[in-house]
Amino acid sequence: MTKPSLRALSLGLLAAAGLAAVAHAAPAYKVTDRIAIPDGGYDYASFDPVHRRLYVSRAGGVTAIDVDSKTVTGRLFEAGRTHESLPLDGGAALLVTDSTSNSAHLVDAASGKSIAEIPTGKKPDAAILDAASGQVLVMNGASGDVTLIDPKTHAVLGSIAIGGGLEFAQTDGAGKVFVNIEDQNQIAAVDLASRKVLARYPLKGCDGPTGLAYIPETGVLISACDNGVAKVIRAADGADLGDLAIGKGPDAVIYDAARKLAFIPCGRDGVLEVISVEGKPAIVAKVATQTGARTGALDPKTGVLYLPAAKYSLVAGGKPVAAPGSFVVLVVSPN
């Protein structure tokens, strides 16, 4: 066999690398639809894959959308300022955090009727289900603690003192909870059984961490920061694994386990960052969305994302104001 030249070998390696990149390329995402919803502020969105319903927590209650028929129920459940609508029991119930009443409402998802009202700390915000223990964890942004709830008995099981402005959280499925602390630029690593903080992971170069995803395949946390950075942290010990340059104004990190992708909607810049999490996380695409699209939810079956948004303008003092009649849910679909 003739010995290949160095140039030919280099070209061959580059071609092979290109083919590998194409093989592992993310789908091309784009906004394919807009579903009109009633006016009003919005926070987290969640998706019930069993009944194929999207829930958007609003100022005044919860909006529900049947994503297949695009039927919108403007106020499935009326409340104060709601932040999280967490599907439970196979989608039969919702746990809705309400910072007006400092409580979590347990709601029948089919009828929207209240089942129970459960006291929390001050300004309950994000809520997650720890599947291993069956407990719901509510992050209280003003009192700096986590309320533990048994959704079956509606009982408060206790609380975990952390301190600071708590934002989103994730569990590792093995007894640890990781909580973003927005005003301290940290992640608290918490032992659920002992209800104690095990460690505090500093997020160097991060200002205002909000959204958080845990990638179980690699044991990595991705934290979205308000200053255009996403931090990649090793969950086991808090080791800093690097930064990703993202848009401004994120409030969620959404993980698609089937496609090995994470998404960060950045509301101030109107972009959706698409991140490959196979190996070291890396941004593989930026999708134009619109200003205000900062949170969202994923349909795990189709890979479609749903992002609440509105058209904003600045008034005197620089405060953004949403235009009446402009509130929508963006449908972002993969090709």
N, C-alpha and C positions, 0 to 999 in steps of 0.2 A: 504494500500500500504506500502511495506517495505521502510523505509527511506534509501536513497542511501548513501553510504560512501562518504567521502570528496574526496577520490582518484577517485572514479567512476565519481563523479560530475565533477571533474577537467578534467578527460579524455573526458567526454561528451562535455564540453565547448570547449576544444581544437579541438575536431573533428568538432564541429559546426563551429568554426572559420575557420578551414581548408576548409570546404565546402563553406563557404562564400567567402574565398579568391579565390577558384577555380571558383566560379560563376562570380566573378568580375575580373578574370585574363585577362590580355591583350592578344591579338592574338600573336602568335610567328612570329616575323618578320625575314626575311632573304633576302640576295641579290639573286635574281632569274635571273637576266639578266644584260648585259652591252651593251649599245648602243654607238657605236663609233661615235664621232663627230670630226670636224676639230681641228687642233692644235690651241692654243691661250688661253689667260687668260679668266677667267670667274668670274662672281659675282652672283647676285641674279638669281634665277629661278622662274618662275610663271607658272600657269596652267589655261588654258581656258577650263572649263568643257562643254561648249556648243559645241565647235568644236573639243574638245579632243586633244588639242595641248599644248605641253610644249614649253616654251620659255626660253632660256638661254642668259643672257646679257654677251657680250664678248668684248674683246679688238678687235675693228674693226667692231662691229655690233652685230646683233641678230641672234642666231641659233634657228630654229623652228623644232619641231619633232612632227609628227603625231604618237601618242603613240600606236594606234591600228595597224597600218601598219608598224610602225617603220621607216617611210620615213623621212629622214633628209634633211632639207634645210639649208646648211651651213651658208649662209648669206642672210637671208630674207630681212634684211635692213642693209646697210653699214653706219657706223658712226665712231666716234672716240673711246674713252674708255667708253663703256656703262655699266651701273650699274643695272638699273631696267627696265623691260619690263612689263608694267602694262596693262592687258587687260581691255578694256572699251567698253561700248555700246554692251553688250552681246557678246564680243569677236570680234566685227567687226573692232575695232581699238586698237592700242597699244600706250601707252605713254612711250617713251624711254628716260631715263636720260643719258646725255652725258657730262662727265666732261672735255672732250677736248674742246668742244665749249661752255661750260657753258650754256647749253640749254636743253630743253626737246623737243623731236621730237614727233609729232603726226603722226602715220603711219597707212596706210590701211593694216589690218592684212592679207587680202587675197592676195594682190599683192606685198606688201612690199614697195609701193610707199609713198613718203612723202606727208602729208597733210598740215602740218604747222611746223614751228620751233619757239619755244616759249622761250624767255630769262628767265634764272633763276639766282640764286646767284652763288657763286663760288663753284666748285666741287659738282654739284648735284649728290646725291647718291640714297638713298631709296625714294620711292614714294608710297603713299597710296591714296585710294579713300575714302572720307567721304560720305557714302551713304546718310546720312540725308540732307546734303547741296548740294550734287552733285559736290563738289569741289575736285580737286586733290591737295594733299599736297606734295611738293618736299622738302626733307631735304638736305640743302646745307652744306656739311661737312667743307668747308674752310671758308665760310663767316658767319657760325653760325646762319643762319636764315632759315625760311621756306617760300617758294614761293607758293602762292595760285593761282591755275589755274582753269578757267572754260573750261572744255574740249569740250563743245558744241560751244562756240564762239571763242575758242583759246586765250582768253584774260587773262592777268595777273591781278588778282583781288587785289593784295597787297602782303604784306609779314609780317612775325612775327619774331621779333628779339628775339633770345634766348641766343646765345653765346655758344662757344665751338664747339667741333667736333661732329656734329649731326650724329646719326646712324639711326637705324630703329625706326618706330613710330607705334602707334595704336590709334584708336578712340573708345570711349565707346558707340557711337550711340546716345548720348544725349548732344553733344556739347563740350565734352572734348577730348583733344588730349594728348597723353603721348609719350614723345620723349627720347630715350636713348642719353646721352651725354657722349661719349666715353672717352674723356680726362679729365672729371671732376667726373666720377664715380657717375653720378646722373641720375635721370629721371625728366624731366621737365613736369609738369602738366599745360596744356595750355587751355584757354577758346577761342574757335574758333570764337565766335561772337564778342568779344571785342578785340581779337588778342593780348591777354596779358598772361604772365606767372602768373599762380595762386600760384604755389608752386614749390619747388625743393625738390625731395625726395632723400636723400643720400643713396647710396648703400654700406653699411658697409661691408668691406671684399671683395668687388668686384673690380677687376682691368680690365678696358676696356670693359664696357658693349656694346654689338653689337645687337644681335637678341633680339626681344621682342614679346611676345604674350599677348593678353588680353583674359581672360576667363570670358565671360559675365555672366555665370550662378552663379559664386561665386564672381565676382568683383575683381579678382586677376590678377596681372601682373607677368609674369615670364620673367626675364631678364638674358640672357646668358653672362657670363663674361669670359674674356680670360684666367684667372688664375685658371680654373678648378672649378668654382662655378656658380651656377644659383641662383639668388635671387628671393624670392617670396615676393611680396609687395602687400598690400591692395591698390587698386587704389583710393579709396575715400579719404584717408588721408596719404598714404605713410607708414603706419605701417609695420614694418619689421616682416614678418611671418615665416622667416627661410631661410635656405640655403639647396641646393641640391649639392652633390658632382658629378661633371660631368668631361668629358674629356677636354683636352686642345684644343684651337683653334676653338671655335664655331663662327658662323656668322649668325645664324638664329634660331628662335624658330617657329615651325610649329604646328598649332593647328588643330586637327581633331575633329570638333564639333559633328559629328555623333557618333564617338566611344569614346568620352570624353578622348582623349589622346593628349599629346603634345610631340613633338620630337625636340631634339637638336642634329644636326650633328656636330661632333667635328673633325675638319680636321687634327689637329696635331697628335691626338692619333688614328684616324681612327675608331671611334666608333659612333654609333647613340644611344643617350639616349632616352628611351621610358618612358614617365611620365604619370601616371594616375592623372587626375585633378578632380576626383569625391571626394569631401571633400578636405582635405589638400593634395596638390600635393606631389607625391612620385614617385621615380624611380622604375619601375617594370621590366625593362629589359635593357640590353645593347647588341646592335647588332654590330658585326664586319663589318665594311665597308672597307675603305681604306684611306690612307693618302691623304689629299686634299679635302675630301668630307665634306665641311663646310657649304654649303647652300643647299637649295632644295625647292621642291614644292610638293604639295599633290593633288592627284586625289580624290576629296571628295566622288565620287560614289563608287570606289573600295577600297579606303584606301591605295592604292599604293603610295609610295614616290619615287621621282626622284631626285638623288643627283649628280651634276656634280663633276668630280674628274679626277685625272691624277696620274701617277707614278712619284714620286719626289726622287731626290737624293741631298745630300749636297755637295757643292763645297767649295773651300777655302773661309774662312770668315763666313761659316755657312749658306749661302744663299741657299734656296732650288731651284732646277732647275728641270723643268718637262721634262721627256723624250719625244722626238718627237714620234708621233704616238700612244701615250698612253692616249689621252684624251677620256673620256667616260662619259656617264650618267649611274649611277648605278640605277637599278630598285629594290627597296626594297618592298617586298610583304608580306602581312599578310597571315597566314595559314587559 
